[in-house]
Amino acid sequence: MNIELKKLKTDYKNILEKYLKKSESERLMKHVFGDYSNYEIKDSDKFNFTNSFNLRATVDRIITHTETKLTPKKHIQFLLSLAKLSLHRGELYLSSDIYSQVFFRTTKQEKLQIEVTESLRGLGEVASYQAKWDESFSYVKKAKRISEKLNDNYGIASCENLLGSFYAERGALNTAKNLFESALGRIKKSDKSNLDARILVNLGILNNIIGNTTEAENNYRKALSKFEKTSDTISIANTRHNLGMLFTKLGNYKVAFKEFNVSVKVSKKDMNSLTLAISYLGMAYVYTEMNELQKATKYIDLGLHISNELNDRLTMADAYKIKGIIERKYQHYDISENYLLTSLRINGELGNKLNHAETSVELGLLYKDLNQAKKSLMYLSSALKYFKKIKSKLDIKKIEAILA
């Protein structure tokens, strides 16, 4: 049995055994996973997405079987666990469908309103990975209103954490910070869900953006300590990735690469394709800065392959930016320009002002190489204006050095 199938079966078995007797769980697993006997992966660096239809059929059969074995409330909780697992694996359509099932089954049941909020937050999270911001924002705002009626501080904090992420993506950093700090204030010291640590990671991202790198690292290290104590491998991979981003910004590429590499290893073991894709991009960027362009191309293509399968347009836009940098270094200027303008367009369409500004810097450097001073100044000045607005010290210093 290959590693991916073994991990897949273990994940579903672990969920089933929380709700069914072990003997019942084993019978069901043997029954529904029989179709996977010939399931193989040829490239160990890539996930095999060709059998998604097979996985979907398996999950549908599991849902049908468990519905007759569990109480309605227990079955709803089981579905939420399945949806969360599917989300972490990058099966976004499957996750969205299961969250939708939960929402429609619970929305009119007063005793299941907490489950309603969980399904809405899940739908919001799925939509955010596809950069459907309006849809995502709407789901999470609805969840927050219900949580407020229920006086559910944990639910409110979860919503504020997601809303903070949305505002950070759009460049409203003060609003994002206020939401993260409000969310932290709502969580009890006895919190076992790691929500407080996930909020700390988001605060770390915020601090990294504006150049408070020491504070950002403290946020990440504190969160990582809790994730490691609770063996939260999905969050460990995400935090290691963000540490990689931090050291990349500081120009410490060897340490950055080590962090990205840890993230990749943990993500592959967990089949966490969402984090795997962005960490491949991180490794590619580091290799680009070290002028190891063949290695950079390998990892950018791996990240782009996964983000394309996930329909993760934000990550795809970032991949195009790095491809543009690689082609500029090869002096393939027309190709570089096309990739960078494509990245700029997508980031503009998605309203991601930070990535838009970062891509503008790369266009400024490209036109500088081409001795097109007016275009170079236009893009660099546009990026500088944004970074001054958000008070991003390191980025301001970098652009001013280029302009000088």
Rosetta blueprint (number, residue, H / E / L):
1 M L
2 N L
3 I H
4 E H
5 L H
6 K H
7 K H
8 L H
9 K H
10 T H
11 D H
12 Y H
13 K H
14 N H
15 I H
16 L H
17 E H
18 K H
19 Y H
20 L L
21 K L
22 K H
23 S H
24 E H
25 S H
26 E H
27 R H
28 L H
29 M H
30 K H
31 H H
32 V H
33 F L
34 G H
35 D H
36 Y H
37 S L
38 N L
39 Y L
40 E L
41 I L
42 K L
43 D L
44 S L
45 D L
46 K L
47 F L
48 N L
49 F L
50 T L
51 N L
52 S H
53 F H
54 N H
55 L H
56 R H
57 A H
58 T H
59 V H
60 D H
61 R H
62 I H
63 I H
64 T H
65 H H
66 T H
67 E H
68 T L
69 K L
70 L L
71 T L
72 P H
73 K H
74 K H
75 H H
76 I H
77 Q H
78 F H
79 L H
80 L H
81 S H
82 L H
83 A H
84 K H
85 L H
86 S H
87 L H
88 H H
89 R H
90 G L
91 E L
92 L H
93 Y H
94 L H
95 S H
96 S H
97 D H
98 I H
99 Y H
100 S H
101 Q H
102 V H
103 F H
104 F H
105 R H
106 T H
107 T L
108 K L
109 Q L
110 E H
111 K H
112 L H
113 Q H
114 I H
115 E H
116 V H
117 T H
118 E H
119 S H
120 L H
121 R H
122 G H
123 L H
124 G H
125 E H
126 V H
127 A H
128 S H
129 Y H
130 Q L
131 A L
132 K L
133 W H
134 D H
135 E H
136 S H
137 F H
138 S H
139 Y H
140 V H
141 K H
142 K H
143 A H
144 K H
145 R H
146 I H
147 S H
148 E H
149 K H
150 L L
151 N L
152 D L
153 N H
154 Y H
155 G H
156 I H
157 A H
158 S H
159 C H
160 E H
161 N H
162 L H
163 L H
164 G H
165 S H
166 F H
167 Y H
168 A H
169 E H
170 R L
171 G L
172 A L
173 L H
174 N H
175 T H
176 A H
177 K H
178 N H
179 L H
180 F H
181 E H
182 S H
183 A H
184 L H
185 G H
186 R H
187 I L
188 K L
189 K L
190 S L
191 D L
192 K L
193 S L
194 N L
195 L H
196 D H
197 A H
198 R H
199 I H
200 L H
201 V H
202 N H
203 L H
204 G H
205 I H
206 L H
207 N H
208 N H
209 I H
210 I H
211 G L
212 N L
213 T H
214 T H
215 E H
216 A H
217 E H
218 N H
219 N H
220 Y H
221 R H
222 K H
223 A H
224 L H
225 S H
226 K H
227 F H
228 E H
229 K H
230 T L
231 S L
232 D L
233 T H
234 I H
235 S H
236 I H
237 A H
238 N H
239 T H
240 R H
241 H H
242 N H
243 L H
244 G H
245 M H
246 L H
247 F H
248 T H
249 K H
250 L L
251 G L
252 N L
253 Y H
254 K H
255 V H
256 A H
257 F H
258 K H
259 E H
260 F H
261 N H
262 V H
263 S H
264 V H
265 K H
266 V H
267 S H
268 K H
269 K H
270 D H
271 M L
272 N L
273 S H
274 L H
275 T H
276 L H
277 A H
278 I H
279 S H
280 Y H
281 L H
282 G H
283 M H
284 A H
285 Y H
286 V H
287 Y H
288 T H
289 E H
290 M L
291 N L
292 E L
293 L H
294 Q H
295 K H
296 A H
297 T H
298 K H
299 Y H
300 I H
301 D H
302 L H
303 G H
304 L H
305 H H
306 I H
307 S H
308 N H
309 E H
310 L H
311 N L
312 D L
313 R H
314 L H
315 T H
316 M H
317 A H
318 D H
319 A H
320 Y H
321 K H
322 I H
323 K H
324 G H
325 I H
326 I H
327 E H
328 R H
329 K H
330 Y L
331 Q L
332 H L
333 Y H
334 D H
335 I H
336 S H
337 E H
338 N H
339 Y H
340 L H
341 L H
342 T H
343 S H
344 L H
345 R H
346 I H
347 N H
348 G H
349 E H
350 L H
351 G L
352 N L
353 K H
354 L H
355 N H
356 H H
357 A H
358 E H
359 T H
360 S H
361 V H
362 E H
363 L H
364 G H
365 L H
366 L H
367 Y H
368 K H
369 D H
370 L L
371 N L
372 Q L
373 A H
374 K H
375 K H
376 S H
377 L H
378 M H
379 Y H
380 L H
381 S H
382 S H
383 A H
384 L H
385 K H
386 Y H
387 F H
388 K H
389 K H
390 I L
391 K L
392 S L
393 K H
394 L H
395 D H
396 I H
397 K H
398 K H
399 I H
400 E H
401 A H
402 I H
403 L H
404 A L
